[in-house]
Amino acid sequence: MVIAPSYSLSIVSRSVRLIANDSLASLGLSVSYGENAEQSNEYKSSPVTTRISDIHRAFADKEIKGILTAIGGFNANQLLKHLDWSLLKNNPKIFCGYSDISVLLNAIYKKTGLITYLGPHYSTFGQLKELSYTLDYFKKCLFSDLSFPIIASQSWTDDEWWLNQEDRHPINNEGWLIVNRGQARGTAIGGNISSLLLIAGTDYMPDIRGSILFLEEEGIYNINEFDRELESFIQLPNFSGVRGLVIGRFQQKSSLTEKEIIALIKSKSELDKMPVVIQADFGHTNPMFTIPIGGLVELTANRTATLTIITH
């Protein structure tokens, strides 16, 4: 089922939806929509009560096996104090999305112990081209219990594909960049940095001790913004227990350079003894792999960087 906990489904065009439905059908999935998914107010969203209603109905419906969020946006954190955590825990479902949805993914894992999935939105599947890597790892993560390795994509895109499906501009991917070498195994925690900081220090944030932390950010972003957000995570009381750090690829309109990112990471002594990889295939560029929040993962950063998803 497709629901809209952040921005409304109404901003996703009909043509994109048709392609998304075909892409999901290729995986053997059929699509239904939350009753209120297309509601839209002055915030491009809908009232808390209707968004909560769609989440609860999706989890309670025995016929629904998985839940995809329509798109990202803002204000998913408005929902946290209204969710029936017992309902969610007693009706386990696949729950997948990214960006602002990071709040819900991590809060659901914290409150219920259910593994959630940092991965494509419903709208992500609406790409006519450049989707195979995303589909492949979505399927590996959600359709099997077997562990599997993730390697870097051959190319990536950061174009407004929803405006012109034929005008794609793939960029050669030189691979994920290792900043600090090492190997670590831990629980996958993370998502969009600014969204996660909304719940840092609250009862909705999972314990990051023993974790491999996945962080990404969108849009126009400079080294000072990245520095203060990363520093906020480092200042969390239990950050010393983090075992590894993976940073998603920044968008082209970001002003960050790889040189700046590396220098920043090297300046923080708290990161010295853990493997750190940047420019990985998740976040607000395409394609993306799917990460099981609450699952067990292994990060290897030696001559090359790889991830192994162990439990998902």
C-alpha positions in Angstrom: 0.0 0.0 0.0 1.1 3.5 -0.8 0.7 6.1 2.0 1.8 9.7 2.3 3.2 10.5 5.8 5.0 13.5 4.6 4.1 15.2 1.2 0.9 14.2 -0.5 0.7 11.6 -3.3 -1.1 14.3 -5.3 2.2 15.9 -6.3 3.3 12.6 -8.0 2.1 12.8 -11.6 -0.2 10.2 -13.2 2.5 9.2 -15.7 5.0 8.6 -13.0 2.5 6.5 -11.1 1.8 4.3 -14.1 5.5 3.6 -14.6 5.9 2.9 -10.9 3.0 0.5 -11.0 4.6 -1.3 -13.9 8.0 -1.5 -12.2 6.4 -2.9 -9.0 4.3 -5.3 -11.1 7.6 -6.6 -12.6 8.5 -7.7 -9.0 5.1 -9.4 -8.6 3.6 -6.6 -6.5 0.2 -5.0 -6.9 -0.4 -1.4 -5.7 -3.2 0.0 -3.6 -3.4 3.5 -2.0 -4.2 4.9 1.4 -7.6 6.4 1.7 -6.1 9.8 2.4 -2.9 9.6 0.4 -4.0 12.3 -2.1 -5.2 14.8 0.4 -3.2 18.0 0.2 -3.3 21.2 2.2 -1.3 24.4 2.2 1.8 22.5 3.4 1.5 19.9 0.5 0.5 17.4 3.1 -2.6 16.5 5.1 -3.8 16.7 8.7 -2.1 14.6 11.3 -5.3 12.6 11.9 -5.6 11.5 8.3 -2.0 10.5 7.9 -2.2 8.5 11.2 -5.3 6.9 10.0 -3.7 5.7 6.8 -0.7 4.3 8.7 -2.8 2.4 11.2 -5.1 1.0 8.5 -2.1 -0.1 6.4 -0.6 -2.0 9.3 -3.9 -3.4 10.5 -5.0 -4.8 7.1 -4.0 -8.5 6.9 -4.0 -8.3 3.1 -1.3 -5.7 3.0 2.2 -7.1 3.0 4.3 -4.0 2.5 4.0 -0.2 2.8 5.7 2.3 0.5 5.8 6.0 1.2 4.6 8.2 -1.7 7.5 10.7 -1.4 9.4 12.6 1.2 8.8 16.2 2.3 8.4 17.5 5.8 6.8 17.0 9.2 6.7 13.2 9.6 7.8 13.9 13.2 4.3 15.4 13.8 3.0 11.8 13.8 5.2 10.2 16.4 3.2 10.9 19.5 0.0 9.8 17.8 1.1 6.3 16.6 -0.3 3.2 18.2 3.0 1.3 18.7 1.3 -1.8 19.9 -0.7 -2.0 16.7 2.4 -1.7 14.6 4.4 -4.2 16.6 1.6 -6.8 16.5 1.1 -6.4 12.7 4.6 -6.5 11.2 4.9 -5.1 7.7 7.6 -4.0 5.3 7.8 -0.2 5.6 10.1 1.6 3.2 11.0 5.2 2.2 13.7 7.8 2.8 14.3 11.5 3.3 11.8 12.9 5.9 10.6 9.3 6.3 13.8 8.5 8.1 12.1 9.8 11.3 9.4 7.1 11.0 11.9 4.3 10.0 14.0 4.8 13.0 11.2 5.5 15.5 9.3 2.4 14.4 12.5 0.3 14.9 13.1 1.9 18.3 9.5 1.5 19.6 8.6 -1.9 18.1 11.8 -3.7 17.2 10.6 -4.1 13.6 13.2 -3.8 10.9 12.2 -1.0 8.5 13.8 -0.1 5.2 15.7 3.0 4.1 15.1 2.7 0.4 13.0 3.9 -2.6 9.7 5.8 -2.3 6.8 4.7 -4.4 7.6 7.7 -6.6 11.2 6.4 -7.1 9.9 3.5 -9.0 8.4 5.9 -11.5 11.7 6.2 -13.4 11.5 4.9 -16.9 15.3 4.5 -17.1 18.2 4.1 -14.8 16.2 2.0 -12.3 17.8 -1.5 -12.5 20.3 -1.1 -9.7 17.6 0.2 -7.3 15.2 -2.6 -8.3 17.9 -5.2 -7.9 18.9 -4.3 -4.3 15.3 -3.6 -3.3 14.5 -7.2 -4.4 17.5 -8.7 -2.7 16.7 -6.9 0.6 13.0 -7.6 0.7 12.4 -10.8 -1.2 14.9 -13.1 0.4 16.4 -13.9 3.8 19.8 -14.6 2.4 22.8 -12.3 3.1 24.1 -10.4 0.1 26.9 -8.0 -0.8 26.3 -4.5 -2.1 28.8 -3.0 -4.5 29.0 0.5 -6.0 26.8 1.3 -9.1 28.4 1.7 -12.5 26.8 5.1 -12.9 24.5 7.6 -11.1 22.2 10.4 -11.9 21.0 13.6 -10.3 18.6 14.9 -12.9 14.9 16.0 -12.7 13.8 12.8 -14.4 10.1 13.3 -13.4 10.0 16.3 -15.8 11.5 14.5 -18.8 11.9 10.7 -18.6 14.1 10.7 -21.8 16.5 13.4 -20.7 18.7 11.4 -18.3 22.3 12.2 -17.7 24.2 9.2 -16.2 27.5 10.0 -14.6 30.3 7.5 -14.4 30.7 6.2 -10.8 34.3 5.9 -9.7 33.2 3.9 -6.7 32.6 4.7 -3.0 35.5 6.6 -1.5 37.2 5.2 1.6 38.2 7.8 4.1 39.2 5.6 7.0 40.1 1.9 6.4 38.8 -1.0 8.5 36.0 -3.5 8.9 33.0 -3.4 11.3 29.8 -5.3 11.8 26.8 -3.7 13.5 23.1 -2.7 13.4 22.2 -0.4 10.6 20.8 2.9 11.8 20.4 6.1 9.9 18.9 8.1 7.1 18.6 11.8 6.3 20.8 13.8 8.7 18.6 16.8 9.3 15.5 14.5 9.8 17.3 12.3 12.3 18.4 15.3 14.3 14.7 16.1 14.9 14.5 13.0 17.1 18.0 12.9 18.5 17.8 12.9 22.3 14.2 11.8 22.3 12.6 8.5 23.1 12.1 7.9 19.3 15.8 7.7 18.5 17.4 4.2 18.5 20.5 3.5 20.5 23.4 4.0 18.1 25.8 1.9 20.2 27.0 -1.1 18.2 25.7 0.5 14.9 26.9 1.1 11.4 25.6 4.6 10.9 24.2 5.6 7.5 23.8 9.4 6.9 22.9 11.5 3.9 21.7 15.0 3.1 19.9 16.6 0.2 20.0 19.9 -1.7 22.1 22.9 -1.5 24.6 22.1 1.3 28.0 23.5 2.2 30.8 22.3 4.4 29.7 24.4 7.4 26.2 22.9 7.4 27.6 19.4 7.1 30.1 20.0 9.8 27.6 21.1 12.4 25.2 18.3 11.6 27.9 15.6 11.8 29.2 17.2 15.0 25.7 17.0 16.5 25.8 13.2 16.0 29.3 13.0 17.4 28.1 14.8 20.5 25.3 12.3 21.2 26.2 10.6 24.5 26.4 7.1 23.0 28.3 8.0 19.8 31.4 6.3 21.1 29.7 3.0 20.5 29.3 3.6 16.8 31.4 1.1 14.8 31.3 2.5 11.3 30.1 5.4 9.2 28.7 5.4 5.6 27.8 8.7 4.0 25.5 8.9 1.0 26.3 10.7 -2.2 25.8 14.4 -2.1 23.8 16.0 -4.9 25.5 18.0 -7.7 24.0 21.3 -6.5 25.7 20.8 -3.2 28.9 22.9 -2.9 30.8 20.2 -1.0 33.9 18.7 -2.6 35.4 15.3 -1.8 38.5 17.1 -0.6 36.5 19.1 1.9 34.5 16.1 3.1 37.7 14.0 3.7 39.4 16.9 5.5 36.4 17.4 7.8 36.2 13.7 8.7 39.9 13.5 9.3 39.6 16.5 11.6 37.3 14.6 14.0 39.2 12.3 16.3 36.0 10.4 17.2 36.1 8.9 13.7 39.7 7.9 13.7 39.2 4.3 14.8 36.2 3.3 12.6 35.9 2.6 8.9 34.4 5.6 7.1 33.1 5.5 3.5 31.6 8.4 1.5 29.7 8.9 -1.7 27.7 5.6 -1.3 24.7 4.8 -3.4 21.9 6.0 -1.1 20.2 9.3 -0.4 18.9 11.9 -2.9 20.7 10.8 -6.0 19.9 7.7 -8.1 20.3 4.8 -8.0 20.1 3.6 -4.4 20.4 0.4 -2.5 18.0 -0.5 0.3 19.2 -0.5 3.9 17.5 -2.6 6.7 17.2 -0.2 9.7 17.7 -2.6 12.6 19.3 -5.2 10.4 22.8 -6.5 10.8 25.3 -5.3 8.2 29.1 -5.5 7.7 31.2 -2.7 6.3 34.5 -3.5 4.7 36.8 -0.6 3.7 40.2 -1.8 2.7 41.4 -1.8 -0.9 37.8 -1.4 -2.0 34.6 -0.6 -0.1 31.7 -3.1 0.2 28.7 -3.6 2.4 27.2 -7.0 3.3 23.6 -7.1 4.4 23.4 -10.1 6.8 20.0 -9.9 8.5 17.1 -8.0 6.9 
